[in-house]
Amino acid sequence: MSQGAWLYELGQQLRVDAVRAADAAGSGHPTSSMSAADLMAVLAARHLRYDFDDPHSPENDHLVFSKGHASPLLYALYKACGAVSDTELLSYRRRGSRLEGHPTPRLPWVEVATGSLGQGLPVGVGMALAGMHLDRLPYRVWVLCGDSELTEGSVWEAMEYAGDSGLGNLTAILDINRLGQRGPTRHGWDLDAYQRRAAAFGWNTIEIDGHDTAAIDDAYAQAEASPERPTAIIARTVKGAGASAVANQEGAHGKPLSDAEAAIAELGGVRDNRVTVTRPEAGHQPHSFPEGRLELPSYDTGSQTATRSAFGEAVTALGHARGDVVVLDGEVADSTRAQYFAKAHPERFFECYIAEQQMVAAAVGMQVRGWVPYAATFAAFFSRAYDFIRMAAISRANIKLVGSHAGVAIGQDGPSQMGLEDIAALRAVHGSVVLHPCDGNSTARLTAAMADHHGITYLRTMRADTPVLYGPDETFEIGGSKLPRSSDADQATVVSAGTTVHEALRAADILEREGIPLRVVDAYSIKPVDAATLRRAAADTGRIVVAEDHWPEGGLGDAVLDVFADTRPSPRLMKLAVSSMPASATPDEQLAEARIDAESIAEAVRAMVRQEEGASV
Amino acid sequence: MSQGAWLYELGQQLRVDAVRAADAAGSGHPTSSMSAADLMAVLAARHLRYDFDDPHSPENDHLVFSKGHASPLLYALYKACGAVSDTELLSYRRRGSRLEGHPTPRLPWVEVATGSLGQGLPVGVGMALAGMHLDRLPYRVWVLCGDSELTEGSVWEAMEYAGDSGLGNLTAILDINRLGQRGPTRHGWDLDAYQRRAAAFGWNTIEIDGHDTAAIDDAYAQAEASPERPTAIIARTVKGAGASAVANQEGAHGKPLSDAEAAIAELGGVRDNRVTVTRPEAGHQPHSFPEGRLELPSYDTGSQTATRSAFGEAVTALGHARGDVVVLDGEVADSTRAQYFAKAHPERFFECYIAEQQMVAAAVGMQVRGWVPYAATFAAFFSRAYDFIRMAAISRANIKLVGSHAGVAIGQDGPSQMGLEDIAALRAVHGSVVLHPCDGNSTARLTAAMADHHGITYLRTMRADTPVLYGPDETFEIGGSKLPRSSDADQATVVSAGTTVHEALRAADILEREGIPLRVVDAYSIKPVDAATLRRAAADTGRIVVAEDHWPEGGLGDAVLDVFADTRPSPRLMKLAVSSMPASATPDEQLAEARIDAESIAEAVRAMVRQEEGASV
């Protein structure tokens, strides 16, 4: 059989298997799979360098299905490569099957979850950056994109980063099948529209017929021969290609073919061809950076430092100790203090400019290769990347997010710059850890602890200097807390974090003079929260005030309430949080206005104590 | 004085006043203001059509400072226009001042808050769409963008929408001052880099020296003469222009000048020139669409319908009744059922394609002009636009968000498509309303109620058909709830919403047979939640199980816990929520797996009842 005929056969097989998988499942996206079948057949047979027996080999290429709904095609490809059986293929979308509706890393060959569109290319940029600047290995990154998803701004963040960085190891395969979910895409088959855009962003562009296997083969070869620029292969394809009942038809998105049998017959019937994917050339070792002893910064108790600065200094120290730590910035490194790392470890610092989606996506891409990325911007601006963080959880990704400028305490800049919903958002990410230390030494320790914890870990830092409460040798751990003030006589407990720890301590001073001893919990680990310490405080003092520099919903207050949901007797509990829209004011004015300052905390405690005294009269 | 000399003088005055404002405040961004001073001077003096005495005039042009940190320039401009006094200018960033660190609608001439970069242009697209397709008025939209923010993908979503839609009434003024916060921007003064990108996206482009008032004047005239394409004026400027100590210097971002006096002297000293902004040509009336009687769809109790379909039918009915209702789609209208509206009211339907940031931004832009936008996509995908929703709250915007495909109940598609953090995220938006009805009639009523409520209102709908519980004449209101099952003998209460209402009712059937009468609260209004009904249920039954198709953090469970934070005696409370990462499975399998199905709810109630019986022995 000629190569062309064999590739055609393989493409047809992939289509048949995509149709069969969706048919067996009773749902799925066969037509979106069929348009890209030839593109994937040629890639697997002729250009991909991958060892299915060793999916974690550092030398492997990376294949990302940014159009994750084309999962039937991906799984059909895995079958053709001998990685999954026909039986498993037909378990698609069933409970317990690894072949989920959209790809996830439950399959060893899937490195990142996709299914929220426009994410695969930015993640691929992260992989390509890792290949070029971290691993320094010749692996290539191939990203299959749909045309509908090219409307997502995140795709253009990726186009900009890749084009500007000259990521010649990255190829975007644009499956221009003209039809979205609802109807025609904006540009239909106007390949030039995509070509102009990608070229303007500095990409090498190639327009082809996406069903012409020779043209596809040639395009991949051109991409491989373009070491200095990423390549966009703009492929004109037909949605549902090969099955006349659905080919190029509106209304055929996201459902099995009504007559699968007829389509399979038209596609030439079931086949079981095998493609041998070429293994990567052996003998390359990933680059590694020098490692040393961890010497975290330490701060004298009683001195002042900003937690953001402590993060910057700690992550820099961590960079000296660990070669796998990298830092990504959203063009605010001078504010987040990621700048310190940039100066010490320029080779492991990535300036993503103001593109938070790309920043988080790049972190996800890099952790695929075992790098430990810290991505830092203002706490408020992680809201820009929330979908990427959500998807990172489905990817089981190991990323560290650091949000500075928490809360109203930033002062004059006003609400657009204040992280006030970040705890709620990050708590509601599956498996996440949320940390919010109040001083330099705790921040330094937790910055280091994050590196040792696998998963999505969020560190919230503050703009202003705050007093150093803890000595440099105290321990801080995920799930822990501290009691900077406590006695057996405590009549109430204030649960606090970050800025409000210091306000709570001042409240304790005020109340001490009034004969009301107060316990202060520094709940620096908001998720998981230290339930044991909270329960003990409740049992000891019976009254709890939670004070936080955050909206009332979903933050520390709710985390504490959750601990006592089913506790009997439950403590009396009051939440102090930011409940009206802030404007500009000094930090102290802001805290007072929001009623989370020392005086407001003291007043809340007084009211609680008085109310019960009144009730008991 | 020649026109050129007068415009130069005005530009210098704006610089002086920006420097003075930041100096008085002790913070702010004077250098970012100075680069754009001439651009704004020429705009105000020669091209803007605006009535400062009637900021809500439908005929006014719209000016958006997408680079919101250049607020000193905006306020200096307001002073030059006679809108604010010099005294108020110098109140910049002080507590109580309307002149916040970043512009907000506390000032009557500011229509949307900015300060999170890359949002002004997408919002401006919404305003321009309103002008062209809704109001049908000749007003123009002018958006001042910084160069740093052009890295945000949302800018390219806007570029794509505007270019493709031929929004000739939109002008983006790109202030290319070469320097970002941290250092040089990606493209520096390579104006062609921006030109290529904007042109590729279908824009008319003009490159100018942004300090040449004649060139600026000519560029605006060209923009006005381009009715069929939006115009990008790409202006080479100098950050800190006019003050040699900071001009074109790194490290001078976001702080007052160290020697303001010297800079003011260099800029020619304090002036008090007034510019008379031309009022818009009078006599135009905004277009209005026909209005009729509201005839909401109604569903027979006992029949089945999907809440997403009820939304689609209700918003379509609302469109017949109210001419101000518009719908925006993220290319999933067939799934969200916004499609029904598209068919009935094509002139008020806006296909934003898969660009959720642009979709929400367009809604924000349209509501500025009094339109009542419903923006619909999958619940999960509002996470993509979370920063825009956060900023919409600061804009005091009146937008309706509708998220379909809530929770694990969607079944086979898997976690990437499941809204599982949407309630947490939307609750943590200041002033928001979060609704999650369980049947057709409640959804229809609440869809209509949303239109009457000013603010950010979120409706969460479900994919699957569910039984119609309520008659079409029952009332549903924001802050309300229903008791589909209740008696004086109830031993426990299940608080539920959406899918879990139906599971709770089935649990009640199971438990009734076991002699445990159960109350079921349909908490369709999650924020505000119906605290009175919950308190009554707690007092009556003492035991509460909250069941929700959402992560455990920040959802209905936390809203219920919050009600009982300070209640004595507090009820025993257990939260059932999705606590492990779902995969593909049928909807029923998913609910069982997540332990939020009827059997799991019944078991939780049983355990609670048993535990106390055991304890009381």
Interface residues (C-beta under 8 A of the other chain):
Chain A: A25 G26 S27 G28 G68 R93 R94 R95 G96 S97 L99 E100 G101 H102 T104 R106 A113 T114 G115 S116 L117 G118 S148 E149 T151 E152 G153 S154 V155 W156 E157 E160 D164 G180 Q181 R182 T185 R186 R196 R197 A199 A200 F201 D329 E331 V332 A333 D334 S335 Q339 E351 Y353 I354 A355 Q357 Q358 A380 F381 S383 R384 Y386 D387 R390 M391 A393 I394 Q412 D413 G414 P415 S416 Q417 L420 E421 A424 A425 R427 A428 V429 H430 G431 K527 W551 P552 E553 G554 G555 G557 D558 A559 L561 D562 A565 D566 R568 P569 S570 R572 L573 M574 K575 S580 M581 A583 S584 A585 T586 E589 E593
Chain B: A25 G26 S27 G28 G68 R93 R94 R95 G96 S97 L99 E100 G101 H102 T104 R106 A113 T114 G115 S116 L117 G118 S148 E149 T151 E152 G153 S154 V155 W156 E157 E160 D164 G180 Q181 R182 T185 R186 R196 R197 A199 A200 F201 D329 E331 V332 A333 D334 S335 Q339 E351 Y353 I354 A355 Q357 Q358 A380 F381 S383 R384 Y386 D387 R390 M391 A393 I394 Q412 D413 G414 P415 S416 Q417 L420 E421 A424 A425 R427 A428 V429 H430 G431 K527 W551 P552 E553 G554 G555 G557 D558 A559 L561 D562 A565 D566 R568 P569 S570 R572 L573 M574 K575 S580 M581 A583 S584 A585 T586 E589 E593
